[in-house]
Amino acid sequence: MKDIIQINKKKKSERLYLLFVFAMFLFFFVLLNSLHKKEPLIKEKEDIIQAKTPVLLLEENKYFIQKGMTLTDILSKHDFSPAETYRLREETKPIYDLAKIKTGQEFRVYSSPEGKVKRLEYDIDDVNYLLLWRKEGKFRAEIRKIPYEIRMAMIFGIVEDNLIWAVNKLGEEDFLALSLAELFGWDIDFYTDLRRGDAFKIIFEKKYLKNEFVGYGKILAAEFINQGKSFKGFRYTYPDTKKSDYFDSEGDSLRKEFLKSPIKFARITSRFSFSRLHPIRKIFRPHYGVDYAAKIGTPVQATADGTVIFAGWNGGSGRMVRIRHKNAYETMYLHLKNYAQGIRKGAKVTSGQIIGSVGSSGESTGPHLDYRIKYRGKYINPLSWRFEPVTPLRSEFLEDFKKKAEIYRFVLEAPLILFSSFTL
């Protein structure tokens, strides 16, 4: 009987502890959300639009730009003559040239109950839209930010097969998994290093428009536990320059000199070796790179900032790109299918920039990428070489960063058993 009472007391204590942790988690998550709230992405200027009819009372007509569709095709449905359409385009050209409307984008026409066009909107890209309105008999134009509602969200998950499936299982899309892989891509190769049971926690932004989810914003903080080792990253925006980067708890940059892999998700089929049987020549010879098997057309990314010093056919290497980096490093990408736009000798590239796609050109038995690195003129093993971090957080902002990171850290350390996902 005494044992039963003790067991019940223990269970009650555990429940109270979990309830306390949940309450603290909720408190800090709400605190984070309030700290993260910013000014609205769009401020209406009182003197911008003088329309007598409120926007809410206007009739909205939406058009998705089809291939070959022009501004005239759209406005002719609203009684615009070709001359009026031309005048509209000329009056707004200093702000944006409507001759450049793109396939797949949305164009909106707002008309009064009498059918008179009062307002036009065109989505330039995922961030900006063009606003057109009548004033004193002429159309005026302004480029504005799309007024997304930003909500903070969080997911906790366990990897059973691969990262994308683990994120999908929590109701989120592939893009979030790829963003997480990119965040920790300097420390973890998300194909070769990933293990069943690895865990992740992500605090991130979700964008909504008219209460509908339309995409992801920034990852604000994240933790990835890989083979028992924890990696944490916190986003910090400098108050003076407004530039952002990711740092660990001590303020060291998550970015290293080189990414761990030139392909985000690929399978290693051959490693660096001083004596390997060549699959075509059938002789033993050094293999100074790492082979990544992937489907034809899989994007290949530059693993560090640098300058292209060669892009072309190189015998048995097939289509190849060579990039020179700082500190006497050079990378090579062999057997490509093609090159990304602008990749030519002399071109500047940034870490993570797509430079081409996986192929099987040259002496190759199947689609793969042969990735190689030289340091001071000698080949090194890309998988074992230790690369140094880049510039750490600026010292004058370290204290401010640590205060903010500490709140994120508390939320990340909440037990996995409490939640799988949470949005506020």
TORKOL-4160 file (C-alpha; in steps of 0.2 Angstrom, whole numbers, padded with zeros to 4 digits, m for minus):
424
<pt num="1" X="0000" Y="0000" Z="0000"/>
<pt num="2" X="0014" Y="0012" Z="0005"/>
<pt num="3" X="0023" Y="0008" Z="m0012"/>
<pt num="4" X="0007" Y="0012" Z="m0022"/>
<pt num="5" X="0005" Y="0029" Z="m0013"/>
<pt num="6" X="0023" Y="0033" Z="m0017"/>
<pt num="7" X="0021" Y="0028" Z="m0035"/>
<pt num="8" X="0005" Y="0039" Z="m0036"/>
<pt num="9" X="0014" Y="0053" Z="m0028"/>
<pt num="10" X="0029" Y="0051" Z="m0041"/>
<pt num="11" X="0016" Y="0051" Z="m0055"/>
<pt num="12" X="0008" Y="0067" Z="m0048"/>
<pt num="13" X="0025" Y="0075" Z="m0047"/>
<pt num="14" X="0029" Y="0071" Z="m0064"/>
<pt num="15" X="0012" Y="0078" Z="m0071"/>
<pt num="16" X="0015" Y="0094" Z="m0061"/>
<pt num="17" X="0032" Y="0096" Z="m0068"/>
<pt num="18" X="0027" Y="0093" Z="m0086"/>
<pt num="19" X="0012" Y="0106" Z="m0082"/>
<pt num="20" X="0025" Y="0118" Z="m0075"/>
<pt num="21" X="0037" Y="0116" Z="m0090"/>
<pt num="22" X="0022" Y="0118" Z="m0102"/>
<pt num="23" X="0017" Y="0134" Z="m0094"/>
<pt num="24" X="0035" Y="0141" Z="m0094"/>
<pt num="25" X="0036" Y="0136" Z="m0112"/>
<pt num="26" X="0020" Y="0144" Z="m0117"/>
<pt num="27" X="0025" Y="0160" Z="m0107"/>
<pt num="28" X="0042" Y="0161" Z="m0116"/>
<pt num="29" X="0035" Y="0157" Z="m0133"/>
<pt num="30" X="0022" Y="0171" Z="m0131"/>
<pt num="31" X="0036" Y="0182" Z="m0125"/>
<pt num="32" X="0046" Y="0178" Z="m0141"/>
<pt num="33" X="0031" Y="0181" Z="m0152"/>
<pt num="34" X="0028" Y="0199" Z="m0144"/>
<pt num="35" X="0047" Y="0203" Z="m0146"/>
<pt num="36" X="0047" Y="0197" Z="m0164"/>
<pt num="37" X="0032" Y="0208" Z="m0168"/>
<pt num="38" X="0037" Y="0222" Z="m0180"/>
<pt num="39" X="0029" Y="0236" Z="m0188"/>
<pt num="40" X="0016" Y="0232" Z="m0202"/>
<pt num="41" X="0025" Y="0228" Z="m0218"/>
<pt num="42" X="0014" Y="0241" Z="m0227"/>
<pt num="43" X="0009" Y="0258" Z="m0221"/>
<pt num="44" X="m0005" Y="0267" Z="m0230"/>
<pt num="45" X="m0001" Y="0285" Z="m0234"/>
<pt num="46" X="m0017" Y="0295" Z="m0231"/>
<pt num="47" X="m0013" Y="0306" Z="m0246"/>
<pt num="48" X="m0009" Y="0292" Z="m0258"/>
<pt num="49" X="m0026" Y="0286" Z="m0263"/>
<pt num="50" X="m0040" Y="0299" Z="m0265"/>
<pt num="51" X="m0053" Y="0286" Z="m0272"/>
<pt num="52" X="m0071" Y="0291" Z="m0266"/>
<pt num="53" X="m0076" Y="0272" Z="m0265"/>
<pt num="54" X="m0068" Y="0262" Z="m0251"/>
<pt num="55" X="m0058" Y="0247" Z="m0258"/>
<pt num="56" X="m0069" Y="0235" Z="m0249"/>
<pt num="57" X="m0084" Y="0240" Z="m0259"/>
<pt num="58" X="m0075" Y="0239" Z="m0276"/>
<pt num="59" X="m0077" Y="0223" Z="m0287"/>
<pt num="60" X="m0061" Y="0213" Z="m0288"/>
<pt num="61" X="m0057" Y="0204" Z="m0304"/>
<pt num="62" X="m0041" Y="0192" Z="m0303"/>
<pt num="63" X="m0031" Y="0187" Z="m0319"/>
<pt num="64" X="m0017" Y="0174" Z="m0318"/>
<pt num="65" X="m0005" Y="0179" Z="m0332"/>
<pt num="66" X="m0004" Y="0166" Z="m0346"/>
<pt num="67" X="0009" Y="0163" Z="m0359"/>
<pt num="68" X="0008" Y="0177" Z="m0372"/>
<pt num="69" X="m0005" Y="0187" Z="m0362"/>
<pt num="70" X="m0002" Y="0206" Z="m0362"/>
<pt num="71" X="m0009" Y="0221" Z="m0352"/>
<pt num="72" X="m0020" Y="0225" Z="m0367"/>
<pt num="73" X="m0028" Y="0208" Z="m0366"/>
<pt num="74" X="m0033" Y="0211" Z="m0348"/>
<pt num="75" X="m0039" Y="0229" Z="m0348"/>
<pt num="76" X="m0049" Y="0227" Z="m0364"/>
<pt num="77" X="m0061" Y="0217" Z="m0353"/>
<pt num="78" X="m0063" Y="0233" Z="m0343"/>
<pt num="79" X="m0067" Y="0244" Z="m0358"/>
<pt num="80" X="m0049" Y="0251" Z="m0360"/>
<pt num="81" X="m0045" Y="0256" Z="m0378"/>
<pt num="82" X="m0027" Y="0251" Z="m0384"/>
<pt num="83" X="m0023" Y="0270" Z="m0383"/>
<pt num="84" X="m0029" Y="0271" Z="m0365"/>
<pt num="85" X="m0018" Y="0255" Z="m0361"/>
<pt num="86" X="m0003" Y="0263" Z="m0369"/>
<pt num="87" X="m0005" Y="0279" Z="m0360"/>
<pt num="88" X="m0007" Y="0269" Z="m0343"/>
<pt num="89" X="0009" Y="0260" Z="m0347"/>
<pt num="90" X="0019" Y="0276" Z="m0352"/>
<pt num="91" X="0013" Y="0285" Z="m0336"/>
<pt num="92" X="0018" Y="0271" Z="m0324"/>
<pt num="93" X="0034" Y="0266" Z="m0334"/>
<pt num="94" X="0046" Y="0277" Z="m0322"/>
<pt num="95" X="0040" Y="0266" Z="m0308"/>
<pt num="96" X="0038" Y="0249" Z="m0317"/>
<pt num="97" X="0036" Y="0244" Z="m0335"/>
<pt num="98" X="0020" Y="0234" Z="m0337"/>
<pt num="99" X="0026" Y="0227" Z="m0354"/>
<pt num="100" X="0036" Y="0215" Z="m0343"/>
<pt num="101" X="0022" Y="0206" Z="m0334"/>
<pt num="102" X="0027" Y="0188" Z="m0331"/>
<pt num="103" X="0018" Y="0172" Z="m0334"/>
<pt num="104" X="0011" Y="0165" Z="m0318"/>
<pt num="105" X="0009" Y="0181" Z="m0309"/>
<pt num="106" X="m0007" Y="0188" Z="m0303"/>
<pt num="107" X="m0015" Y="0205" Z="m0309"/>
<pt num="108" X="m0030" Y="0212" Z="m0300"/>
<pt num="109" X="m0043" Y="0225" Z="m0306"/>
<pt num="110" X="m0054" Y="0234" Z="m0294"/>
<pt num="111" X="m0069" Y="0243" Z="m0301"/>
<pt num="112" X="m0084" Y="0253" Z="m0294"/>
<pt num="113" X="m0101" Y="0247" Z="m0295"/>
<pt num="114" X="m0103" Y="0257" Z="m0311"/>
<pt num="115" X="m0089" Y="0248" Z="m0319"/>
<pt num="116" X="m0076" Y="0262" Z="m0318"/>
<pt num="117" X="m0058" Y="0255" Z="m0315"/>
<pt num="118" X="m0052" Y="0263" Z="m0299"/>
<pt num="119" X="m0037" Y="0253" Z="m0294"/>
<pt num="120" X="m0025" Y="0240" Z="m0302"/>
<pt num="121" X="m0013" Y="0228" Z="m0293"/>
<pt num="122" X="0001" Y="0217" Z="m0300"/>
<pt num="123" X="0012" Y="0205" Z="m0290"/>
<pt num="124" X="0029" Y="0208" Z="m0296"/>
<pt num="125" X="0037" Y="0194" Z="m0286"/>
<pt num="126" X="0034" Y="0185" Z="m0269"/>
<pt num="127" X="0038" Y="0201" Z="m0259"/>
<pt num="128" X="0033" Y="0216" Z="m0270"/>
<pt num="129" X="0017" Y="0222" Z="m0279"/>
<pt num="130" X="0013" Y="0236" Z="m0290"/>
<pt num="131" X="m0001" Y="0248" Z="m0285"/>
<pt num="132" X="m0009" Y="0259" Z="m0298"/>
<pt num="133" X="m0023" Y="0272" Z="m0295"/>
<pt num="134" X="m0031" Y="0287" Z="m0303"/>
<pt num="135" X="m0027" Y="0304" Z="m0297"/>
<pt num="136" X="m0031" Y="0320" Z="m0306"/>
<pt num="137" X="m0035" Y="0311" Z="m0322"/>
<pt num="138" X="m0019" Y="0301" Z="m0322"/>
<pt num="139" X="m0013" Y="0284" Z="m0316"/>
<pt num="140" X="0000" Y="0285" Z="m0302"/>
<pt num="141" X="0011" Y="0270" Z="m0297"/>
<pt num="142" X="0020" Y="0264" Z="m0282"/>
<pt num="143" X="0029" Y="0248" Z="m0278"/>
<pt num="144" X="0024" Y="0241" Z="m0261"/>
<pt num="145" X="0027" Y="0226" Z="m0250"/>
<pt num="146" X="0014" Y="0212" Z="m0250"/>
<pt num="147" X="0005" Y="0214" Z="m0233"/>
<pt num="148" X="0009" Y="0197" Z="m0226"/>
<pt num="149" X="0004" Y="0192" Z="m0209"/>
<pt num="150" X="0019" Y="0184" Z="m0200"/>
<pt num="151" X="0015" Y="0171" Z="m0187"/>
<pt num="152" X="0028" Y="0162" Z="m0177"/>
<pt num="153" X="0028" Y="0143" Z="m0177"/>
<pt num="154" X="0038" Y="0129" Z="m0170"/>
<pt num="155" X="0040" Y="0110" Z="m0174"/>
<pt num="156" X="0049" Y="0096" Z="m0164"/>
<pt num="157" X="0053" Y="0080" Z="m0174"/>
<pt num="158" X="0062" Y="0064" Z="m0175"/>
<pt num="159" X="0071" Y="0058" Z="m0191"/>
<pt num="160" X="0065" Y="0040" Z="m0195"/>
<pt num="161" X="0071" Y="0040" Z="m0214"/>
<pt num="162" X="0075" Y="0057" Z="m0220"/>
<pt num="163" X="0073" Y="0075" Z="m0215"/>
<pt num="164" X="0060" Y="0080" Z="m0228"/>
<pt num="165" X="0049" Y="0066" Z="m0223"/>
<pt num="166" X="0051" Y="0070" Z="m0205"/>
<pt num="167" X="0046" Y="0088" Z="m0208"/>
<pt num="168" X="0032" Y="0083" Z="m0220"/>
<pt num="169" X="0025" Y="0071" Z="m0206"/>
<pt num="170" X="0023" Y="0087" Z="m0195"/>
<pt num="171" X="0012" Y="0095" Z="m0208"/>
<pt num="172" X="0026" Y="0107" Z="m0215"/>
<pt num="173" X="0033" Y="0108" Z="m0233"/>
<pt num="174" X="0049" Y="0102" Z="m0241"/>
<pt num="175" X="0055" Y="0120" Z="m0241"/>
<pt num="176" X="0057" Y="0121" Z="m0222"/>
<pt num="177" X="0067" Y="0105" Z="m0222"/>
<pt num="178" X="0079" Y="0112" Z="m0236"/>
<pt num="179" X="0080" Y="0128" Z="m0226"/>
<pt num="180" X="0085" Y="0119" Z="m0210"/>
<pt num="181" X="0098" Y="0108" Z="m0220"/>
<pt num="182" X="0105" Y="0124" Z="m0227"/>
<pt num="183" X="0106" Y="0132" Z="m0210"/>
<pt num="184" X="0117" Y="0118" Z="m0203"/>
<pt num="185" X="0125" Y="0113" Z="m0220"/>
<pt num="186" X="0142" Y="0119" Z="m0214"/>
<pt num="187" X="0142" Y="0106" Z="m0200"/>
<pt num="188" X="0131" Y="0092" Z="m0206"/>
<pt num="189" X="0130" Y="0082" Z="m0222"/>
<pt num="190" X="0111" Y="0078" Z="m0223"/>
<pt num="191" X="0114" Y="0062" Z="m0232"/>
<pt num="192" X="0130" Y="0054" Z="m0225"/>
<pt num="193" X="0129" Y="0061" Z="m0207"/>
<pt num="194" X="0110" Y="0058" Z="m0204"/>
<pt num="195" X="0105" Y="0044" Z="m0193"/>
<pt num="196" X="0088" Y="0036" Z="m0188"/>
<pt num="197" X="0083" Y="0045" Z="m0171"/>
<pt num="198" X="0091" Y="0061" Z="m0175"/>
<pt num="199" X="0080" Y="0075" Z="m0168"/>
<pt num="200" X="0077" Y="0093" Z="m0173"/>
<pt num="201" X="0067" Y="0108" Z="m0166"/>
<pt num="202" X="0064" Y="0124" Z="m0177"/>
<pt num="203" X="0056" Y="0141" Z="m0172"/>
<pt num="204" X="0052" Y="0149" Z="m0189"/>
<pt num="205" X="0040" Y="0161" Z="m0197"/>
<pt num="206" X="0025" Y="0157" Z="m0208"/>
<pt num="207" X="0017" Y="0170" Z="m0220"/>
<pt num="208" X="m0001" Y="0172" Z="m0222"/>
<pt num="209" X="m0011" Y="0182" Z="m0234"/>
<pt num="210" X="m0030" Y="0184" Z="m0231"/>
<pt num="211" X="m0028" Y="0171" Z="m0217"/>
<pt num="212" X="m0021" Y="0158" Z="m0230"/>
<pt num="213" X="m0004" Y="0151" Z="m0228"/>
<pt num="214" X="0007" Y="0157" Z="m0243"/>
<pt num="215" X="0025" Y="0152" Z="m0238"/>
<pt num="216" X="0039" Y="0153" Z="m0225"/>
<pt num="217" X="0048" Y="0167" Z="m0218"/>
<pt num="218" X="0065" Y="0166" Z="m0209"/>
<pt num="219" X="0070" Y="0152" Z="m0197"/>
<pt num="220" X="0073" Y="0161" Z="m0181"/>
<pt num="221" X="0081" Y="0148" Z="m0170"/>
<pt num="222" X="0084" Y="0129" Z="m0172"/>
<pt num="223" X="0093" Y="0114" Z="m0165"/>
<pt num="224" X="0098" Y="0098" Z="m0173"/>
<pt num="225" X="0104" Y="0083" Z="m0164"/>
<pt num="226" X="0115" Y="0073" Z="m0175"/>
<pt num="227" X="0122" Y="0056" Z="m0169"/>
<pt num="228" X="0120" Y="0063" Z="m0151"/>
<pt num="229" X="0129" Y="0080" Z="m0154"/>
<pt num="230" X="0118" Y="0095" Z="m0153"/>
<pt num="231" X="0120" Y="0110" Z="m0165"/>
<pt num="232" X="0110" Y="0126" Z="m0161"/>
<pt num="233" X="0108" Y="0141" Z="m0172"/>
<pt num="234" X="0101" Y="0158" Z="m0168"/>
<pt num="235" X="0097" Y="0172" Z="m0181"/>
<pt num="236" X="0103" Y="0189" Z="m0176"/>
<pt num="237" X="0100" Y="0206" Z="m0185"/>
<pt num="238" X="0113" Y="0219" Z="m0182"/>
<pt num="239" X="0103" Y="0235" Z="m0176"/>
<pt num="240" X="0114" Y="0247" Z="m0186"/>
<pt num="241" X="0117" Y="0238" Z="m0203"/>
<pt num="242" X="0101" Y="0228" Z="m0202"/>
<pt num="243" X="0111" Y="0213" Z="m0209"/>
<pt num="244" X="0107" Y="0196" Z="m0202"/>
<pt num="245" X="0116" Y="0180" Z="m0199"/>
<pt num="246" X="0116" Y="0164" Z="m0189"/>
<pt num="247" X="0127" Y="0161" Z="m0174"/>
<pt num="248" X="0129" Y="0148" Z="m0160"/>
<pt num="249" X="0126" Y="0151" Z="m0142"/>
<pt num="250" X="0143" Y="0159" Z="m0140"/>
<pt num="251" X="0141" Y="0171" Z="m0155"/>
<pt num="252" X="0152" Y="0161" Z="m0167"/>
<pt num="253" X="0145" Y="0161" Z="m0185"/>
<pt num="254" X="0137" Y="0144" Z="m0191"/>
<pt num="255" X="0145" Y="0147" Z="m0208"/>
<pt num="256" X="0162" Y="0140" Z="m0211"/>
<pt num="257" X="0174" Y="0142" Z="m0225"/>
<pt num="258" X="0165" Y="0128" Z="m0235"/>
<pt num="259" X="0149" Y="0119" Z="m0235"/>
<pt num="260" X="0149" Y="0101" Z="m0231"/>
<pt num="261" X="0142" Y="0095" Z="m0247"/>
<pt num="262" X="0140" Y="0102" Z="m0265"/>
<pt num="263" X="0123" Y="0094" Z="m0266"/>
<pt num="264" X="0110" Y="0095" Z="m0252"/>
<pt num="265" X="0103" Y="0077" Z="m0253"/>
<pt num="266" X="0114" Y="0064" Z="m0262"/>
<pt num="267" X="0122" Y="0047" Z="m0259"/>
<pt num="268" X="0141" Y="0045" Z="m0258"/>
<pt num="269" X="0146" Y="0031" Z="m0269"/>
<pt num="270" X="0165" Y="0033" Z="m0269"/>
<pt num="271" X="0177" Y="0042" Z="m0256"/>
<pt num="272" X="0193" Y="0051" Z="m0257"/>
<pt num="273" X="0207" Y="0038" Z="m0260"/>
<pt num="274" X="0225" Y="0037" Z="m0265"/>
<pt num="275" X="0222" Y="0020" Z="m0273"/>
<pt num="276" X="0205" Y="0016" Z="m0281"/>
<pt num="277" X="0201" Y="0004" Z="m0295"/>
<pt num="278" X="0195" Y="0015" Z="m0309"/>
<pt num="279" X="0177" Y="0009" Z="m0315"/>
<pt num="280" X="0181" Y="0012" Z="m0333"/>
<pt num="281" X="0200" Y="0010" Z="m0335"/>
<pt num="282" X="0201" Y="m0005" Z="m0323"/>
<pt num="283" X="0217" Y="0001" Z="m0316"/>
<pt num="284" X="0222" Y="0007" Z="m0298"/>
<pt num="285" X="0224" Y="0025" Z="m0297"/>
<pt num="286" X="0221" Y="0039" Z="m0285"/>
<pt num="287" X="0203" Y="0046" Z="m0283"/>
<pt num="288" X="0206" Y="0064" Z="m0277"/>
<pt num="289" X="0187" Y="0068" Z="m0274"/>
<pt num="290" X="0171" Y="0062" Z="m0267"/>
<pt num="291" X="0157" Y="0055" Z="m0279"/>
<pt num="292" X="0139" Y="0060" Z="m0275"/>
<pt num="293" X="0126" Y="0049" Z="m0284"/>
<pt num="294" X="0111" Y="0059" Z="m0289"/>
<pt num="295" X="0098" Y="0061" Z="m0303"/>
<pt num="296" X="0102" Y="0069" Z="m0319"/>
<pt num="297" X="0098" Y="0088" Z="m0317"/>
<pt num="298" X="0100" Y="0088" Z="m0298"/>
<pt num="299" X="0107" Y="0106" Z="m0293"/>
<pt num="300" X="0125" Y="0108" Z="m0289"/>
<pt num="301" X="0130" Y="0122" Z="m0277"/>
<pt num="302" X="0147" Y="0131" Z="m0275"/>
<pt num="303" X="0153" Y="0126" Z="m0257"/>
<pt num="304" X="0161" Y="0143" Z="m0254"/>
<pt num="305" X="0162" Y="0161" Z="m0261"/>
<pt num="306" X="0175" Y="0162" Z="m0275"/>
<pt num="307" X="0179" Y="0166" Z="m0293"/>
<pt num="308" X="0176" Y="0154" Z="m0308"/>
<pt num="309" X="0193" Y="0150" Z="m0316"/>
<pt num="310" X="0187" Y="0137" Z="m0328"/>
<pt num="311" X="0170" Y="0131" Z="m0335"/>
<pt num="312" X="0170" Y="0119" Z="m0350"/>
<pt num="313" X="0174" Y="0102" Z="m0356"/>
<pt num="314" X="0190" Y="0094" Z="m0348"/>
<pt num="315" X="0193" Y="0077" Z="m0356"/>
<pt num="316" X="0188" Y="0062" Z="m0345"/>
<pt num="317" X="0181" Y="0075" Z="m0332"/>
<pt num="318" X="0167" Y="0080" Z="m0344"/>
<pt num="319" X="0159" Y="0096" Z="m0341"/>
<pt num="320" X="0168" Y="0104" Z="m0326"/>
<pt num="321" X="0168" Y="0120" Z="m0316"/>
<pt num="322" X="0184" Y="0125" Z="m0306"/>
<pt num="323" X="0182" Y="0139" Z="m0293"/>
<pt num="324" X="0196" Y="0148" Z="m0284"/>
<pt num="325" X="0193" Y="0153" Z="m0266"/>
<pt num="326" X="0202" Y="0164" Z="m0253"/>
<pt num="327" X="0215" Y="0156" Z="m0242"/>
<pt num="328" X="0223" Y="0146" Z="m0256"/>
<pt num="329" X="0208" Y="0134" Z="m0259"/>
<pt num="330" X="0201" Y="0128" Z="m0275"/>
<pt num="331" X="0186" Y="0117" Z="m0279"/>
<pt num="332" X="0181" Y="0107" Z="m0294"/>
<pt num="333" X="0164" Y="0100" Z="m0300"/>
<pt num="334" X="0166" Y="0086" Z="m0313"/>
<pt num="335" X="0154" Y="0076" Z="m0325"/>
<pt num="336" X="0141" Y="0090" Z="m0325"/>
<pt num="337" X="0126" Y="0090" Z="m0337"/>
<pt num="338" X="0126" Y="0109" Z="m0339"/>
<pt num="339" X="0131" Y="0125" Z="m0331"/>
<pt num="340" X="0119" Y="0138" Z="m0323"/>
<pt num="341" X="0116" Y="0154" Z="m0331"/>
<pt num="342" X="0131" Y="0166" Z="m0329"/>
<pt num="343" X="0144" Y="0153" Z="m0324"/>
<pt num="344" X="0159" Y="0157" Z="m0335"/>
<pt num="345" X="0177" Y="0161" Z="m0332"/>
<pt num="346" X="0179" Y="0176" Z="m0321"/>
<pt num="347" X="0161" Y="0175" Z="m0314"/>
<pt num="348" X="0160" Y="0178" Z="m0295"/>
<pt num="349" X="0150" Y="0165" Z="m0285"/>
<pt num="350" X="0143" Y="0164" Z="m0267"/>
<pt num="351" X="0142" Y="0150" Z="m0255"/>
<pt num="352" X="0127" Y="0139" Z="m0259"/>
<pt num="353" X="0124" Y="0147" Z="m0277"/>
<pt num="354" X="0119" Y="0135" Z="m0290"/>
<pt num="355" X="0133" Y="0133" Z="m0303"/>
<pt num="356" X="0126" Y="0118" Z="m0313"/>
<pt num="357" X="0117" Y="0101" Z="m0312"/>
<pt num="358" X="0122" Y="0083" Z="m0310"/>
<pt num="359" X="0126" Y="0074" Z="m0326"/>
<pt num="360" X="0136" Y="0059" Z="m0333"/>
<pt num="361" X="0148" Y="0068" Z="m0345"/>
<pt num="362" X="0166" Y="0062" Z="m0348"/>
<pt num="363" X="0172" Y="0046" Z="m0341"/>
<pt num="364" X="0157" Y="0041" Z="m0331"/>
<pt num="365" X="0147" Y="0025" Z="m0328"/>
<pt num="366" X="0131" Y="0034" Z="m0322"/>
<pt num="367" X="0125" Y="0051" Z="m0316"/>
<pt num="368" X="0135" Y="0058" Z="m0302"/>
<pt num="369" X="0146" Y="0073" Z="m0296"/>
<pt num="370" X="0164" Y="0071" Z="m0293"/>
<pt num="371" X="0168" Y="0084" Z="m0280"/>
<pt num="372" X="0186" Y="0089" Z="m0277"/>
<pt num="373" X="0196" Y="0102" Z="m0266"/>
<pt num="374" X="0214" Y="0108" Z="m0267"/>
<pt num="375" X="0223" Y="0117" Z="m0253"/>
<pt num="376" X="0239" Y="0126" Z="m0258"/>
<pt num="377" X="0239" Y="0116" Z="m0274"/>
<pt num="378" X="0237" Y="0099" Z="m0266"/>
<pt num="379" X="0221" Y="0088" Z="m0265"/>
<pt num="380" X="0213" Y="0086" Z="m0248"/>
<pt num="381" X="0199" Y="0075" Z="m0242"/>
<pt num="382" X="0183" Y="0085" Z="m0242"/>
<pt num="383" X="0175" Y="0074" Z="m0229"/>
<pt num="384" X="0189" Y="0075" Z="m0216"/>
<pt num="385" X="0196" Y="0092" Z="m0218"/>
<pt num="386" X="0192" Y="0104" Z="m0204"/>
<pt num="387" X="0187" Y="0121" Z="m0210"/>
<pt num="388" X="0187" Y="0137" Z="m0200"/>
<pt num="389" X="0172" Y="0147" Z="m0195"/>
<pt num="390" X="0170" Y="0164" Z="m0203"/>
<pt num="391" X="0169" Y="0181" Z="m0194"/>
<pt num="392" X="0160" Y="0179" Z="m0177"/>
<pt num="393" X="0147" Y="0191" Z="m0170"/>
<pt num="394" X="0153" Y="0208" Z="m0168"/>
<pt num="395" X="0159" Y="0210" Z="m0150"/>
<pt num="396" X="0148" Y="0226" Z="m0146"/>
<pt num="397" X="0132" Y="0217" Z="m0150"/>
<pt num="398" X="0137" Y="0200" Z="m0141"/>
<pt num="399" X="0128" Y="0205" Z="m0124"/>
<pt num="400" X="0112" Y="0209" Z="m0134"/>
<pt num="401" X="0113" Y="0193" Z="m0144"/>
<pt num="402" X="0115" Y="0182" Z="m0129"/>
<pt num="403" X="0100" Y="0190" Z="m0120"/>
<pt num="404" X="0089" Y="0186" Z="m0135"/>
<pt num="405" X="0097" Y="0169" Z="m0139"/>
<pt num="406" X="0094" Y="0164" Z="m0121"/>
<pt num="407" X="0075" Y="0165" Z="m0123"/>
<pt num="408" X="0075" Y="0155" Z="m0139"/>
<pt num="409" X="0086" Y="0142" Z="m0130"/>
<pt num="410" X="0074" Y="0140" Z="m0116"/>
<pt num="411" X="0060" Y="0136" Z="m0128"/>
<pt num="412" X="0071" Y="0124" Z="m0138"/>
<pt num="413" X="0075" Y="0115" Z="m0123"/>
<pt num="414" X="0057" Y="0110" Z="m0119"/>
<pt num="415" X="0055" Y="0091" Z="m0119"/>
<pt num="416" X="0050" Y="0084" Z="m0135"/>
<pt num="417" X="0036" Y="0074" Z="m0127"/>
<pt num="418" X="0026" Y="0090" Z="m0125"/>
<pt num="419" X="0023" Y="0094" Z="m0143"/>
<pt num="420" X="0026" Y="0090" Z="m0161"/>
<pt num="421" X="0021" Y="0107" Z="m0167"/>
<pt num="422" X="0015" Y="0124" Z="m0161"/>
<pt num="423" X="0009" Y="0140" Z="m0170"/>
<pt num="424" X="0005" Y="0157" Z="m0163"/>
